[in-house]
Amino acid sequence: MFGRSGRHFLAAAGQPAWVTVVPYLLLAFCTLLTVIIKGGPAPVILGLSGLAAAWMLGMFTLHPAWWDRPRMMGLFFTGLVVILGLLVIKAPWYGFFTPAGYFYAFRLLPWPWRLPGAAAVALISGTAQAYGVDKSTLFGLVLYLAIVALNVILICASVWVDRKASQQNEERERALGEVSEANHRLQATLAENAGLHEQLLTQAREAGILDERQRMAREIHDTLAQGLAGIITQLQAAEQAAQDPAAWRRHVRAATRLAREGLSEARRSVHALRPEPLETGRLTEALAEVAARWSALNGIPVQVTTTGTVRPLPPDAEVALLRTAQEALANVARHAQASRVGLTISFMDDEVALDVRDDGLGFDHDGGAPAPGRRPADGGEPAGGGFGLVAMRQRIEGLSGRLQVESEPGAGTAISACVPAALADVPT
């Protein structure tokens, strides 16, 4: 195969003057010298000149389509070198025509055939340069060989340098091509990442909306719903105590206090603030305060116990455990008909646990059926089930914790909520 750079150059150039005209001008100059030096026509030399011109015209100039055909160009170059050699032997001044041979060797011959082709032209050029040297003597022969060797070495070195330069150019073009391809891939990746980023943002917005809805649902259930249920209970009790003014006033005051507390908690929930008991104390103190209020309101004693080394908890963990205690106590008041309740907060090495136990009626936890005499929740919520347990479970599992409910008809109910210590051991 011929050199890509040569073929592409010639094909792109069409037939410029320096490709098609200069070799003919050199040949014409040598032919003119022949006429001048010989003092007239020299049939053999002029015939060889005409053959060289016809060879270049027929094999190269008039057939640019052949420039991409290796065998045709190889045949053209070989024939031209033979004619050039014969001309130099007959008339050494045809050494002025050898640059055309160098041009064809560099432009038409592929590697490694370019090296011997250029060396052959250099041999002919050196022979022309040493034409006047007496080769019959040892000195003359050595001088002739030195001239030829110098030409061959110089031209082969030029071919080698040109080869290395071509390789560097090819490597540079290949590297540029790889860089360009990498840039295209990078742009495609960036575009894909931009699309994924937009998708993630959309999903994050949707998840945020869903989380906020769930948060508001839990907060409304833990504040407004429980408060309203307590108010209804107190007002119903006030109706039944209409003949007892003191009892009636006590139930009305309790309903009023529940309404105010519910309003305060509703405002805090809307603004995503901590529950009021946590604003003024630690979790253990807040649990004791909530239990005391609940016990005073419902007339059921609550024993609050703290085990382990008390340590600060993150706000989310404190809110989740406090809301779980409030919901569990609210369920006891609505359903259990218990006579006592135990609330235990345990600080352990690997987790923090909240347990709320009552000695009430209990229920079938698997089936969700209440025990005999156990009331369903207001609004139709089944005993031991419904949104209350769902909200508690969502809060605790949202902190990588777990919620367990144990109950049997007639044996009371126990609710246990645990959050990992890795989450809890964060200074606030």
Backbone torsions as a table, in degrees:
resi	resn	phi	psi	omega
1	MET	NA	146.3	178.1
2	PHE	-84.3	158.4	-178.6
3	GLY	-58.0	132.5	-179.1
4	ARG	-61.0	-43.0	-177.7
5	SER	-61.2	-41.5	179.4
6	GLY	-65.3	-47.0	-179.3
7	ARG	-63.5	-45.8	-179.6
8	HIS	-64.1	-37.8	-179.5
9	PHE	-65.0	-48.5	-177.9
10	LEU	-66.0	-43.0	-179.2
11	ALA	-63.7	-38.1	-179.5
12	ALA	-72.6	-29.6	-176.5
13	ALA	-80.6	-15.4	-175.9
14	GLY	72.6	-116.8	175.4
15	GLN	-134.5	69.9	-179.9
16	PRO	-67.9	162.6	-174.8
17	ALA	-61.1	-40.5	-175.3
18	TRP	-71.2	-15.2	175.5
19	VAL	-86.7	-42.6	-172.7
20	THR	-101.8	-23.5	-173.6
21	VAL	-96.8	-42.5	-174.1
22	VAL	-58.0	-46.0	177.6
23	PRO	-57.1	-37.0	179.3
24	TYR	-70.2	-36.3	177.5
25	LEU	-64.5	-42.4	176.8
26	LEU	-62.2	-41.9	178.6
27	LEU	-65.7	-39.9	178.9
28	ALA	-65.8	-38.3	178.3
29	PHE	-63.2	-42.8	178.9
30	CYS	-66.0	-37.4	178.6
31	THR	-65.8	-40.1	177.3
32	LEU	-62.6	-40.8	176.3
33	LEU	-61.9	-36.6	179.0
34	THR	-61.4	-45.5	-179.5
35	VAL	-64.3	-40.8	-178.4
36	ILE	-68.7	-46.5	-176.3
37	ILE	-70.0	-42.5	-178.8
38	LYS	-76.8	-14.0	179.7
39	GLY	73.0	17.8	179.4
40	GLY	162.6	-173.9	-179.0
41	PRO	-61.5	140.3	173.8
42	ALA	-124.3	95.9	-169.4
43	PRO	-54.0	-45.2	-175.4
44	VAL	-66.7	-46.4	-177.8
45	ILE	-67.0	-44.8	179.3
46	LEU	-65.4	-33.7	176.9
47	GLY	-65.4	-42.9	176.7
48	LEU	-64.6	-36.4	177.2
49	SER	-63.0	-44.9	177.7
50	GLY	-62.5	-38.4	178.2
51	LEU	-63.9	-40.9	178.5
52	ALA	-62.3	-43.5	179.7
53	ALA	-64.0	-44.7	179.7
54	ALA	-65.0	-37.6	179.5
55	TRP	-63.1	-45.8	178.8
56	MET	-66.0	-39.1	-178.8
57	LEU	-67.2	-46.2	-175.4
58	GLY	-78.1	-36.1	-174.3
59	MET	-91.5	-21.0	-174.2
60	PHE	-126.7	-60.4	-170.3
61	THR	-61.8	-46.1	-174.5
62	LEU	-84.1	-5.4	-176.9
63	HIS	-131.5	69.9	178.6
64	PRO	-63.4	-22.4	178.0
65	ALA	-66.1	-21.9	179.8
66	TRP	-77.1	-11.7	-176.5
67	TRP	-63.5	-23.2	177.6
68	ASP	-95.9	11.1	179.8
69	ARG	-109.7	105.1	-172.8
70	PRO	-55.8	-44.8	-174.4
71	ARG	-68.9	-37.8	179.3
72	MET	-66.1	-42.7	179.3
73	MET	-69.5	-33.5	175.3
74	GLY	-64.3	-42.3	177.2
75	LEU	-64.5	-41.8	179.1
76	PHE	-61.4	-46.2	-177.0
77	PHE	-67.4	-41.6	-179.7
78	THR	-62.2	-45.5	179.0
79	GLY	-62.8	-40.0	-179.9
80	LEU	-65.5	-39.5	178.3
81	VAL	-64.2	-40.9	178.7
82	VAL	-63.0	-46.1	179.6
83	ILE	-63.8	-41.3	179.7
84	LEU	-62.9	-40.3	178.4
85	GLY	-63.0	-42.9	178.9
86	LEU	-64.3	-39.5	179.0
87	LEU	-63.8	-42.9	-179.4
88	VAL	-65.9	-36.7	177.8
89	ILE	-64.6	-40.3	-179.2
90	LYS	-78.2	-36.8	-176.3
91	ALA	-146.0	102.7	-173.6
92	PRO	-61.8	-22.9	179.1
93	TRP	-66.2	-8.1	174.2
94	TYR	-72.6	1.1	169.8
95	GLY	-61.2	-24.0	175.3
96	PHE	-66.5	-15.1	-179.9
97	PHE	-89.1	-11.6	-176.0
98	THR	-64.6	-26.7	175.9
99	PRO	-55.6	-31.6	176.7
100	ALA	-62.7	-38.2	177.5
101	GLY	-64.2	-40.3	177.5
102	TYR	-62.4	-41.4	-179.3
103	PHE	-60.2	-48.8	-178.9
104	TYR	-64.6	-36.3	179.7
105	ALA	-63.8	-45.7	-178.0
106	PHE	-69.6	-35.3	-172.4
107	ARG	-91.7	-25.5	-171.5
108	LEU	-109.6	-29.7	-173.5
109	LEU	-89.1	135.2	177.1
110	PRO	-81.0	166.8	173.2
111	TRP	-80.4	134.7	10.5
112	PRO	-98.6	7.7	-177.4
113	TRP	-68.9	-18.8	177.8
114	ARG	-62.2	-33.9	-177.0
115	LEU	-67.7	-53.6	177.9
116	PRO	-67.1	-30.4	178.1
117	GLY	-64.6	-46.9	177.8
118	ALA	-66.0	-35.5	178.2
119	ALA	-64.0	-37.5	178.3
120	ALA	-63.9	-42.6	177.8
121	VAL	-65.5	-38.5	178.5
122	ALA	-64.5	-35.8	176.6
123	LEU	-62.2	-43.1	178.6
124	ILE	-66.6	-41.6	179.3
125	SER	-63.2	-43.0	178.1
126	GLY	-63.5	-36.8	178.0
127	THR	-63.9	-40.3	178.4
128	ALA	-65.7	-41.0	-179.5
129	GLN	-66.1	-33.6	-178.5
130	ALA	-97.8	22.5	-176.6
131	TYR	-61.2	-37.7	-177.0
132	GLY	-82.5	-0.9	-179.8
133	VAL	-79.9	135.9	179.2
134	ASP	-77.7	104.2	-175.4
135	LYS	-84.3	-1.3	179.5
136	SER	-79.6	-15.0	177.6
137	THR	-102.1	158.4	-179.4
138	LEU	-64.2	-42.4	179.2
139	PHE	-62.4	-43.9	179.5
140	GLY	-63.8	-39.7	179.2
141	LEU	-65.6	-43.4	179.0
142	VAL	-63.8	-40.6	178.9
143	LEU	-63.8	-41.9	178.5
144	TYR	-60.9	-48.0	-179.9
145	LEU	-63.3	-35.8	178.9
146	ALA	-65.6	-42.5	179.1
147	ILE	-63.0	-45.9	179.8
148	VAL	-63.3	-44.9	-179.2
149	ALA	-62.2	-41.0	178.7
150	LEU	-60.8	-43.8	177.9
151	ASN	-61.8	-45.8	-177.6
152	VAL	-65.3	-44.0	-178.4
153	ILE	-63.7	-46.0	-178.5
154	LEU	-62.5	-44.3	-176.9
155	ILE	-71.9	-36.2	177.0
156	CYS	-65.9	-37.7	176.2
157	ALA	-63.2	-40.0	178.1
158	SER	-63.7	-41.1	178.1
159	VAL	-62.7	-41.7	-179.5
160	TRP	-64.0	-45.5	178.3
161	VAL	-61.3	-42.6	178.3
162	ASP	-62.3	-37.2	178.6
163	ARG	-64.3	-46.0	179.6
164	LYS	-63.1	-40.9	178.1
165	ALA	-62.7	-39.4	178.6
166	SER	-65.1	-41.1	178.0
167	GLN	-62.9	-42.5	178.4
168	GLN	-62.4	-40.4	177.7
169	ASN	-63.8	-41.9	179.4
170	GLU	-64.6	-42.1	178.2
171	GLU	-64.1	-39.7	178.9
172	ARG	-63.7	-43.9	178.6
173	GLU	-64.2	-39.7	178.4
174	ARG	-65.3	-42.3	178.2
175	ALA	-62.9	-42.2	177.9
176	LEU	-63.0	-38.7	177.5
177	GLY	-64.3	-41.6	178.2
178	GLU	-65.0	-40.6	178.2
179	VAL	-63.2	-41.7	179.1
180	SER	-63.2	-42.8	178.4
181	GLU	-64.2	-40.7	177.9
182	ALA	-63.1	-38.4	177.4
183	ASN	-63.2	-41.3	177.9
184	HIS	-62.3	-44.1	179.1
185	ARG	-63.8	-39.8	178.8
186	LEU	-63.2	-42.7	178.1
187	GLN	-62.5	-40.5	178.2
188	ALA	-64.7	-40.5	178.9
189	THR	-65.1	-42.6	178.5
190	LEU	-61.9	-41.2	178.0
191	ALA	-63.4	-41.5	178.7
192	GLU	-65.2	-42.1	178.8
193	ASN	-63.3	-37.8	177.9
194	ALA	-62.2	-41.5	177.4
195	GLY	-64.8	-41.9	177.7
196	LEU	-65.0	-38.9	178.9
197	HIS	-62.3	-42.4	178.1
198	GLU	-64.0	-39.6	178.2
199	GLN	-64.7	-41.8	178.6
200	LEU	-64.1	-39.5	177.7
201	LEU	-61.9	-42.3	178.6
202	THR	-62.3	-45.3	179.1
203	GLN	-64.2	-38.8	179.1
204	ALA	-64.4	-41.1	177.5
205	ARG	-62.3	-44.2	179.7
206	GLU	-63.8	-41.9	178.6
207	ALA	-64.8	-38.7	178.0
208	GLY	-62.9	-41.7	177.9
209	ILE	-63.2	-43.7	-179.7
210	LEU	-64.4	-43.7	178.8
211	ASP	-61.8	-40.9	-179.7
212	GLU	-66.2	-38.4	177.0
213	ARG	-62.6	-44.0	179.4
214	GLN	-64.9	-39.7	178.6
215	ARG	-61.1	-46.7	-179.3
216	MET	-64.3	-37.4	178.5
217	ALA	-64.1	-42.9	178.5
218	ARG	-65.1	-43.6	-178.1
219	GLU	-64.1	-41.4	178.8
220	ILE	-63.7	-41.3	179.5
221	HIS	-66.0	-40.8	-175.7
222	ASP	-75.4	-19.5	-176.4
223	THR	-113.0	-71.7	-174.6
224	LEU	-64.5	-48.1	-175.5
225	ALA	-63.5	-47.6	179.8
226	GLN	-64.9	-41.3	178.8
227	GLY	-62.0	-44.9	179.2
228	LEU	-64.2	-39.5	178.0
229	ALA	-61.9	-41.6	178.0
230	GLY	-65.5	-40.2	178.3
231	ILE	-61.4	-44.9	179.2
232	ILE	-60.3	-43.1	180.0
233	THR	-61.1	-44.3	-179.3
234	GLN	-67.2	-38.5	178.7
235	LEU	-67.7	-38.8	175.6
236	GLN	-62.7	-39.6	177.4
237	ALA	-66.3	-36.6	178.1
238	ALA	-63.8	-39.3	177.6
239	GLU	-60.4	-42.7	-178.2
240	GLN	-71.2	-22.4	-179.5
241	ALA	-101.3	29.3	-177.1
242	ALA	-62.9	-28.0	-179.0
243	GLN	-84.7	-7.5	-179.6
244	ASP	-117.9	94.8	-175.6
245	PRO	-56.4	-39.2	-178.0
246	ALA	-65.2	-45.2	178.9
247	ALA	-66.1	-38.9	-179.9
248	TRP	-61.0	-46.4	179.8
249	ARG	-63.2	-38.2	-179.8
250	ARG	-62.3	-42.6	-179.9
251	HIS	-69.5	-37.5	178.7
252	VAL	-66.1	-43.1	177.4
253	ARG	-62.3	-38.9	178.0
254	ALA	-63.7	-40.8	178.6
255	ALA	-64.7	-40.5	178.5
256	THR	-63.6	-43.8	179.5
257	ARG	-62.4	-40.4	177.8
258	LEU	-63.2	-39.1	179.8
259	ALA	-64.1	-42.6	179.4
260	ARG	-66.0	-44.2	179.1
261	GLU	-63.1	-40.0	178.7
262	GLY	-63.4	-40.3	178.0
263	LEU	-63.5	-42.9	179.6
264	SER	-63.0	-45.2	179.4
265	GLU	-65.4	-36.0	178.8
266	ALA	-62.7	-42.8	178.6
267	ARG	-64.0	-40.9	178.4
268	ARG	-65.6	-40.0	-179.9
269	SER	-63.7	-39.6	179.5
270	VAL	-61.4	-38.3	-179.1
271	HIS	-91.4	9.1	176.8
272	ALA	56.3	38.6	178.5
273	LEU	-93.8	167.8	177.5
274	ARG	-68.8	150.0	175.9
275	PRO	-57.9	151.8	-174.7
276	GLU	-56.4	-41.6	179.6
277	PRO	-60.2	-31.8	180.0
278	LEU	-79.2	-15.4	179.0
279	GLU	-70.8	-27.1	-173.7
280	THR	-112.5	-3.1	-178.1
281	GLY	-159.9	179.3	176.7
282	ARG	-79.8	174.6	-176.6
283	LEU	-60.1	-44.2	-178.9
284	THR	-61.7	-40.9	178.0
285	GLU	-67.8	-39.5	179.1
286	ALA	-63.9	-40.3	178.2
287	LEU	-64.1	-41.0	178.5
288	ALA	-63.4	-40.3	179.7
289	GLU	-65.8	-45.3	179.4
290	VAL	-61.7	-42.9	-179.8
291	ALA	-64.8	-39.7	179.6
292	ALA	-64.7	-44.6	178.3
293	ARG	-60.7	-46.1	-177.6
294	TRP	-63.6	-42.7	-179.6
295	SER	-63.8	-41.7	178.9
296	ALA	-65.2	-34.7	-177.9
297	LEU	-75.3	-37.8	-172.5
298	ASN	-105.5	-8.1	177.8
299	GLY	71.4	23.9	179.9
300	ILE	-116.7	125.7	-179.0
301	PRO	-69.3	141.0	178.5
302	VAL	-125.2	126.0	176.1
303	GLN	-100.2	117.2	-179.0
304	VAL	-101.1	126.5	-177.5
305	THR	-127.7	137.5	176.4
306	THR	-119.9	128.3	178.5
307	THR	-122.6	154.5	179.7
308	GLY	82.5	-177.8	-179.5
309	THR	-86.8	117.1	-179.0
310	VAL	-68.5	133.9	178.5
311	ARG	-143.2	156.9	-178.9
312	PRO	-64.0	148.9	177.3
313	LEU	-119.5	155.6	173.4
314	PRO	-62.8	153.2	-178.9
315	PRO	-55.0	-42.3	-178.4
316	ASP	-61.5	-40.3	-179.4
317	ALA	-68.3	-42.4	179.0
318	GLU	-62.2	-45.5	-179.9
319	VAL	-62.5	-43.3	-178.3
320	ALA	-63.2	-44.7	-179.4
321	LEU	-69.0	-39.1	178.7
322	LEU	-65.1	-45.0	179.5
323	ARG	-63.9	-36.2	177.9
324	THR	-62.7	-43.0	178.0
325	ALA	-63.0	-44.1	179.9
326	GLN	-61.3	-44.4	-179.4
327	GLU	-65.8	-41.4	179.4
328	ALA	-63.1	-43.4	178.0
329	LEU	-65.6	-38.5	177.8
330	ALA	-62.6	-39.2	177.8
331	ASN	-65.4	-38.5	177.6
332	VAL	-61.7	-44.0	-178.4
333	ALA	-65.2	-36.7	-175.5
334	ARG	-81.1	-35.0	-166.5
335	HIS	-120.3	-33.0	-159.5
336	ALA	-80.5	-30.2	-172.4
337	GLN	55.0	45.0	-177.0
338	ALA	-85.1	159.7	177.1
339	SER	-104.1	-18.6	175.3
340	ARG	-156.8	156.7	-177.7
341	VAL	-135.9	142.4	174.6
342	GLY	-118.5	131.8	179.3
343	LEU	-124.1	121.2	-175.9
344	THR	-125.9	129.0	172.8
345	ILE	-111.7	122.5	-173.7
346	SER	-119.1	121.7	175.9
347	PHE	-98.5	104.9	-178.5
348	MET	-108.9	174.8	-177.3
349	ASP	-65.1	-40.8	-173.0
350	ASP	-106.8	-7.7	-180.0
351	GLU	-162.7	164.5	174.1
352	VAL	-118.0	127.6	-172.6
353	ALA	-123.0	144.5	174.5
354	LEU	-121.1	125.7	179.3
355	ASP	-122.1	131.7	176.4
356	VAL	-125.7	118.5	-177.5
357	ARG	-125.7	144.8	175.8
358	ASP	-135.7	162.4	179.7
359	ASP	-105.9	32.2	-176.5
360	GLY	-79.6	-158.8	-174.3
361	LEU	-69.8	-28.3	-177.1
362	GLY	72.0	-178.3	179.3
363	PHE	-161.3	167.1	177.2
364	ASP	-81.0	100.2	-173.6
365	HIS	-65.0	-34.0	-178.7
366	ASP	-67.4	-43.8	-177.3
367	GLY	-95.3	-14.2	179.2
368	GLY	78.1	9.3	-178.2
369	ALA	-84.4	136.1	179.9
370	PRO	-74.3	156.0	174.1
371	ALA	-71.2	162.2	178.1
372	PRO	-56.5	129.7	-179.3
373	GLY	87.2	-8.3	-179.2
374	ARG	-84.2	129.9	-174.6
375	ARG	-84.7	142.7	170.1
376	PRO	-70.4	162.1	-178.3
377	ALA	-69.4	155.5	174.8
378	ASP	-59.8	140.2	-178.8
379	GLY	83.8	9.0	175.6
380	GLY	88.2	8.6	179.5
381	GLU	-71.8	127.9	-180.0
382	PRO	-65.5	150.0	177.4
383	ALA	-62.9	135.9	178.9
384	GLY	74.1	5.0	-179.9
385	GLY	-138.6	-157.2	176.6
386	GLY	84.7	-168.5	-173.0
387	PHE	-67.2	-26.8	-179.5
388	GLY	-57.5	-52.3	178.1
389	LEU	-66.0	-37.0	178.7
390	VAL	-62.0	-44.2	-179.8
391	ALA	-64.3	-42.6	177.7
392	MET	-61.3	-45.4	-178.1
393	ARG	-63.9	-41.4	178.8
394	GLN	-62.4	-41.8	179.6
395	ARG	-62.3	-49.4	-174.6
396	ILE	-71.3	-46.5	-179.6
397	GLU	-68.2	-24.1	174.5
398	GLY	-66.0	-18.1	176.4
399	LEU	-103.5	20.0	-178.6
400	SER	63.1	27.8	177.4
401	GLY	-101.8	-164.4	179.9
402	ARG	-144.4	149.7	178.7
403	LEU	-124.5	129.4	179.5
404	GLN	-124.6	138.7	178.7
405	VAL	-124.2	124.6	178.2
406	GLU	-123.4	127.7	-179.5
407	SER	-160.9	146.5	173.4
408	GLU	-138.2	146.5	178.1
409	PRO	-56.2	125.4	178.7
410	GLY	82.2	-2.2	-176.1
411	ALA	-117.5	12.9	178.3
412	GLY	79.6	-175.6	-176.0
413	THR	-136.3	143.2	175.8
414	ALA	-131.0	129.2	177.1
415	ILE	-119.0	127.6	-178.5
416	SER	-124.4	125.3	177.7
417	ALA	-121.5	129.4	-177.9
418	CYS	-127.9	139.0	171.9
419	VAL	-123.4	148.0	-176.5
420	PRO	-64.6	147.2	177.3
421	ALA	-67.3	-28.7	178.1
422	ALA	-60.2	-34.5	176.4
423	LEU	-77.9	-36.6	-174.0
424	ALA	-74.4	-33.7	-175.9
425	ASP	-79.6	54.3	176.8
426	VAL	-121.6	119.3	-178.0
427	PRO	-60.7	143.3	177.8
428	THR	-111.0	NA	NA
